[in-house]
Amino acid sequence: MSEVTLKGFVRKSEQAASLGLSTRLLNKWMLQRKIPYYKIGRTVLFKPSEVEAALKKFRINETGKLN
């Protein structure tokens, strides 16, 4: 079976590694809809720029308030 990755997209293992997370935590965030992803058949793909933008919502600034 040939594996095809679309330009600008990464697989789950690559996204987890780039964030320094386990794939299990990434799965949890996907189920909780904390991060955006694309599913084509069984293949799960991420756009790193979209994941980064989604995670910025959870950044806590120095005063303790969410951005």
PyRosetta script that sets phi, psi and omega in degrees:
from pyrosetta import init, pose_from_sequence

init()
pose = pose_from_sequence("MSEVTLKGFVRKSEQAASLGLSTRLLNKWMLQRKIPYYKIGRTVLFKPSEVEAALKKFRINETGKLN")
pose.set_psi(1, 129.8)
pose.set_omega(1, -178.5)
pose.set_phi(2, -84.3)
pose.set_psi(2, 134.3)
pose.set_omega(2, 177.5)
pose.set_phi(3, -100.7)
pose.set_psi(3, 125.8)
pose.set_omega(3, -179.5)
pose.set_phi(4, -119.5)
pose.set_psi(4, 130.9)
pose.set_omega(4, 175.1)
pose.set_phi(5, -116.6)
pose.set_psi(5, 130.2)
pose.set_omega(5, -179.6)
pose.set_phi(6, -74.3)
pose.set_psi(6, 148.9)
pose.set_omega(6, -179.0)
pose.set_phi(7, -62.0)
pose.set_psi(7, 131.4)
pose.set_omega(7, 179.3)
pose.set_phi(8, 89.6)
pose.set_psi(8, -4.2)
pose.set_omega(8, -179.8)
pose.set_phi(9, -112.7)
pose.set_psi(9, 152.9)
pose.set_omega(9, 175.6)
pose.set_phi(10, -130.6)
pose.set_psi(10, 157.7)
pose.set_omega(10, 178.1)
pose.set_phi(11, -80.0)
pose.set_psi(11, 168.9)
pose.set_omega(11, -176.3)
pose.set_phi(12, -58.4)
pose.set_psi(12, -45.4)
pose.set_omega(12, -178.1)
pose.set_phi(13, -64.0)
pose.set_psi(13, -38.1)
pose.set_omega(13, 178.7)
pose.set_phi(14, -68.5)
pose.set_psi(14, -40.3)
pose.set_omega(14, 179.2)
pose.set_phi(15, -66.3)
pose.set_psi(15, -43.0)
pose.set_omega(15, 178.6)
pose.set_phi(16, -60.7)
pose.set_psi(16, -45.0)
pose.set_omega(16, -179.5)
pose.set_phi(17, -63.8)
pose.set_psi(17, -40.2)
pose.set_omega(17, -178.4)
pose.set_phi(18, -68.1)
pose.set_psi(18, -27.2)
pose.set_omega(18, 177.5)
pose.set_phi(19, -91.7)
pose.set_psi(19, -8.8)
pose.set_omega(19, -177.8)
pose.set_phi(20, 73.4)
pose.set_psi(20, 32.1)
pose.set_omega(20, -178.2)
pose.set_phi(21, -117.4)
pose.set_psi(21, 164.5)
pose.set_omega(21, 172.8)
pose.set_phi(22, -82.2)
pose.set_psi(22, 156.3)
pose.set_omega(22, 176.5)
pose.set_phi(23, -66.8)
pose.set_psi(23, -26.5)
pose.set_omega(23, 177.9)
pose.set_phi(24, -64.3)
pose.set_psi(24, -43.2)
pose.set_omega(24, 177.9)
pose.set_phi(25, -67.6)
pose.set_psi(25, -38.5)
pose.set_omega(25, 176.8)
pose.set_phi(26, -60.8)
pose.set_psi(26, -41.8)
pose.set_omega(26, 176.2)
pose.set_phi(27, -59.7)
pose.set_psi(27, -42.7)
pose.set_omega(27, -179.8)
pose.set_phi(28, -62.4)
pose.set_psi(28, -45.2)
pose.set_omega(28, 179.4)
pose.set_phi(29, -64.2)
pose.set_psi(29, -35.3)
pose.set_omega(29, 176.9)
pose.set_phi(30, -63.8)
pose.set_psi(30, -47.1)
pose.set_omega(30, -180.0)
pose.set_phi(31, -63.1)
pose.set_psi(31, -34.0)
pose.set_omega(31, 179.1)
pose.set_phi(32, -83.7)
pose.set_psi(32, -0.6)
pose.set_omega(32, -179.7)
pose.set_phi(33, 59.4)
pose.set_psi(33, 34.3)
pose.set_omega(33, 177.0)
pose.set_phi(34, -81.8)
pose.set_psi(34, -26.8)
pose.set_omega(34, -179.8)
pose.set_phi(35, -129.7)
pose.set_psi(35, 144.8)
pose.set_omega(35, 179.4)
pose.set_phi(36, -80.0)
pose.set_psi(36, 147.3)
pose.set_omega(36, 176.7)
pose.set_phi(37, -153.5)
pose.set_psi(37, 165.8)
pose.set_omega(37, 179.3)
pose.set_phi(38, -120.0)
pose.set_psi(38, 139.0)
pose.set_omega(38, 178.6)
pose.set_phi(39, -126.2)
pose.set_psi(39, 118.5)
pose.set_omega(39, 178.2)
pose.set_phi(40, -119.1)
pose.set_psi(40, 104.0)
pose.set_omega(40, -173.1)
pose.set_phi(41, 65.5)
pose.set_psi(41, -122.1)
pose.set_omega(41, 176.9)
pose.set_phi(42, -94.5)
pose.set_psi(42, -8.4)
pose.set_omega(42, -175.3)
pose.set_phi(43, -83.7)
pose.set_psi(43, 127.6)
pose.set_omega(43, 176.9)
pose.set_phi(44, -107.9)
pose.set_psi(44, 126.9)
pose.set_omega(44, -179.0)
pose.set_phi(45, -126.6)
pose.set_psi(45, 152.5)
pose.set_omega(45, 179.2)
pose.set_phi(46, -128.1)
pose.set_psi(46, 148.3)
pose.set_omega(46, 168.3)
pose.set_phi(47, -101.8)
pose.set_psi(47, 110.6)
pose.set_omega(47, -175.4)
pose.set_phi(48, -52.7)
pose.set_psi(48, -37.2)
pose.set_omega(48, -179.7)
pose.set_phi(49, -65.1)
pose.set_psi(49, -35.9)
pose.set_omega(49, 178.7)
pose.set_phi(50, -71.7)
pose.set_psi(50, -37.8)
pose.set_omega(50, 178.1)
pose.set_phi(51, -65.2)
pose.set_psi(51, -44.8)
pose.set_omega(51, 179.4)
pose.set_phi(52, -60.7)
pose.set_psi(52, -43.3)
pose.set_omega(52, 178.7)
pose.set_phi(53, -62.9)
pose.set_psi(53, -40.5)
pose.set_omega(53, 179.9)
pose.set_phi(54, -66.3)
pose.set_psi(54, -38.4)
pose.set_omega(54, -179.0)
pose.set_phi(55, -71.6)
pose.set_psi(55, -23.9)
pose.set_omega(55, 178.4)
pose.set_phi(56, -63.7)
pose.set_psi(56, -23.8)
pose.set_omega(56, 177.8)
pose.set_phi(57, -63.9)
pose.set_psi(57, -23.6)
pose.set_omega(57, -176.8)
pose.set_phi(58, -96.1)
pose.set_psi(58, 1.8)
pose.set_omega(58, -179.8)
pose.set_phi(59, -68.7)
pose.set_psi(59, 134.1)
pose.set_omega(59, 177.6)
pose.set_phi(60, -108.7)
pose.set_psi(60, 123.4)
pose.set_omega(60, -179.2)
pose.set_phi(61, -79.9)
pose.set_psi(61, -179.4)
pose.set_omega(61, -172.9)
pose.set_phi(62, -65.0)
pose.set_psi(62, -18.6)
pose.set_omega(62, 178.9)
pose.set_phi(63, -89.6)
pose.set_psi(63, -1.8)
pose.set_omega(63, 177.5)
pose.set_phi(64, 86.9)
pose.set_psi(64, 11.4)
pose.set_omega(64, 179.8)
pose.set_phi(65, -101.9)
pose.set_psi(65, 145.7)
pose.set_omega(65, 175.8)
pose.set_phi(66, -72.1)
pose.set_psi(66, 145.5)
pose.set_omega(66, 177.3)
pose.set_phi(67, -78.1)
pose.dump_pdb("model.pdb")
